Structures are given as C-alpha cells and as structure tokens.
Amino acid sequence: MNNLRRLLTLLLAAVCIAPAVAQQPPKKRMLTFGVAFYNLENLFDTIPNNPLGRDLEFTPGGDNRWDSNKYRTKLHNLAYAISQMTTSVTPMGPACIGVSEIENRSVLDDLVKEEAIKDWNLQVIHHDSPDLRGVDVGLLYNPRFFKPINVTNHHLDIGYPTRDQMCVTGLLGGSRVGIIVNHWPSRRGGRSGDSRSAAARLSKHIADSLLATDPKMGVIIMGDLNDDPSDKSCAEVLGAVKKPADCRPGGLYNPFWVKLDKGIGSYIYRGQWDLFDQIIINYNLLHGDNGLKFHGAEVLNKEFLKQSDGQYKGYPRRTFSGGAWQGGYSDHFPTEIFLTKEVK
C-alpha cells in the first residue's frame, strides 16, 4: 500500500512539473559576424586597358615588369592573408570585406578563385570609377551571411577624377545594414585636407540618406580614408566620436581612434604610424538597435604580413619597395570589426 501511495505521488509530481518544463523558452545563441576592410595595394592585371595609359607600369613591358608570375604571386599572397582572417567564432572569415586599389572586376574574380579561399564562395560587387589611375573600390561577401539588396555609386566632385563611393545595402545575419566603401583622395602632392573633408561630407550624406529611409538601419563607413580618426574629416565632418558614451542617436562611433592612441596603425610613412584604414559604425550598431551589436575592432597586423628584418622591420610587407619587387602583400594592414546577434 505504501509503495502504491509513493508511486501515485511521483506520478502527480511529474504531471505538475511537465507543463512548467514545456513552457521554458528555447535557449538563445550568439552569432558573430566579421566585417573587414583591406587596401590591396595596386591589384592590377597584366593587360594595358587604361585609356590614358595609367596602368602601363603594371604590364610586362612597364617599369614594374608586371608579368603573370608576379600577378599570380600577388593573388596567392592576398588570398592567403584573407584566409587568415578567421577566429573561433568566425571560422569562415569575415561576412563582408571592403577592398580598394583594384583595377577592375576581373582581378577580384581571380582573387576569390584562389585555392586558399575558394571554398568560402565569396561573391564580388564592383563598379568602375573615373579615377585617373584606374583604381576602384569593391566588396567581397559570403552569401551564407550577407544578402545584398541594392548597390549605388556616388561621385565625389573635387575638381579632378577620383574614386566613387560605393554603398551596398543588404541583410547581414538577417539585419538590415548599409556598407559605404571608400578610398578617399591621397595626401600626395601637398594637397590639403579639403578634398578628404568633401569625401567625408559625401559619406555623411549617404549615411543620413540611409537612416532617412530606415531609422533602425545599421550603417558602416569603411575604407582607406587617407586621414586618421582624429583628423578633421573624420572627427569633425563625419562627427565619428572616440568614446561610445559620446555617440548619440543618428551619430557615428569610430572604434579605431583608441587603437591609434595606443600606437597601433595600419599604414606607416617615415616611421610614423597612421590608421587610415577605418571601419566606422552608427549608433544603431553600437547599441544593437537593429539586432546587430558592436563587439570589437582589430588591426590585423599579423606577423606574416610584416617585414621580418632590415631597416623596415615591422612595416607592412609590400609588393614593391623602392621600385624593387618584394613579393609581399600590401603596404596596408587589414582592419576588422565584429558584430554579434542573439538568435533562437
């Protein structure tokens, strides 16, 4: 009798507990997406196809003696560098990679077919800019993580031909984002910062237009800006702030400012590190208002990308130095941010 009473008690308890167990919400998991930028340092093919002959140095008969072997070595090196942009939470590398200093779409098509990254199935978005040297910006993306919706290209009017700014809107992990890829005017020839301030105004206008259509959109401004985070173009014209607490709704946050303050750069000139290669985010991504939330930023200054000895030890290992073939990667280090999203 006691055994029967005990059994009935256990059955009653099980009946009472079951609904509570069934009503527990499913556990959530965190996904991480990388968004990177890489100046590929003159990724030219070997074919003379610039109407003004500006690409002749990157041909077999040009100053660089740019032949198929050098081109293939360059592709192999860049693909390897991209293949190393992995982490334990992003094992297939960045979801999106903005690129600059590319001659045309075909060099990107060749790049994504390289053995080191071909299994990622990276897709290419490219637009021919009016730049006199014939270099453009582009976007590589992994279709598993990013779904493009629209692409617009925006002309920068500064009195001479330069790179257009490319804006790609799409779904990153299901959340709507706009990625503005830049390569702002150079500092060469003693030019003032006015042209880069004009570029910053254009980027800000594009970002504001995106938010006007969708106030919850995540906005990413990336590129080789040829200015540091503290320079007028970035800090004042864009208004990209150093501290997260200072970022207001509709505003921009620059996670690379504190990196430069610590002496970390992506480009070096005459012994002075600069952090030209920036990825700037808006308030929505900083606070997770559209599902994606900023998690961190890195300059990917890995040892294999550096000159290992000599006068320029620690500098980016570039393709050419002083006109001599180095067989390296780029004169810039890549940069990357990480965004997280909580999903069921």
Phi, psi and omega in degrees: 000316178298322178295321179294319179295320180295319180296317178297322179297317179295320179295320179296320179296319180297320179296323182287325183283325187306313180299322181296319179295317182296330184276354179295133181293149178296146180293143178264153177232158184254126174258146179237135179237131174267142174230118190239165172222142181213119170281116188274006176049083172056059174277092180250148168279187184260005187261127177287107182223013175273125183304331181265003180072020183286350181256010186295332178296336178257054174222162182304327181265001182276181184301326182272357183048052188279098183249182183299323180296316179292319179298315180293324176296318178299313179299314181301314182295314181295320178297320178297316179301317179294323180296339180270004177274052180241154174224177179296334180257353173229068186292344177254024176076189182295149174289325181221142177226111172283143182226154176221173184058049174245143184282322186194181181292325186298328179291328176287322175300320177293320183297313185288348177270356181296146186307320186296334185230002187298330180290344177285341179060042179296138179255159188242134168237127186213153177215135177284120178267163179276008183310137184298324179281349178083020179261146185234177168250163179202178178222129169258141180214151176265115185294348175291332187244333185232132179241106180291144178248316185208149177230128174232150180236137192235123184281136177257114183263101180232017176095351175210155184293135177214189184286138169288160173260129183258129176244119178246119174258147181183189180250117176256109185061026180090352179259141185283127178223157171237125182247119181255114184260130188232155161215093188289161183305147185289164173271357184296153175075017177070022179293145178283178179280002183300320182293325179284329173296322176296321177295321178296320178297322179294314178300318179296320179297317179297315180299315180297324179294322177297316181289333177294328179275331180210096184300342181264001184295144170275133182239132179235122174252117184228159173150177169275102187270353181055019172218158177271164181303332182273353181287161187305316184302319183275310187284324185257307185290308174290325183074029180279115190272161181277322186257133178305324182296338181271355181276122182256162177309132183087352183265184185234148179236134181248100183288352182268353179297313181293332176297313180296322177301332179271005179086013180266125180232173177245351183209142182230138179220121181052045175080001182252120178282135172239159175238074182283333187269094190244155173228110187252138183239161179265174183306320183299319179285329178296323186251001177076027185290341178246018178102329177264137182227135180300134183238337180169168180218147182217145163267121186272069183267059184290153188301322183293342178275357185256152170293129189272343182205180176081191183301328185253029178303132180092346177285160172303136180278105190265174181287313176234150174217121183060029180084356182260138180294124179252342180065032183266214188247289182199159175275004175237149169272148173289161174229159183205145169243161179235134179238137180247155178215132179270125181229159179279000000 
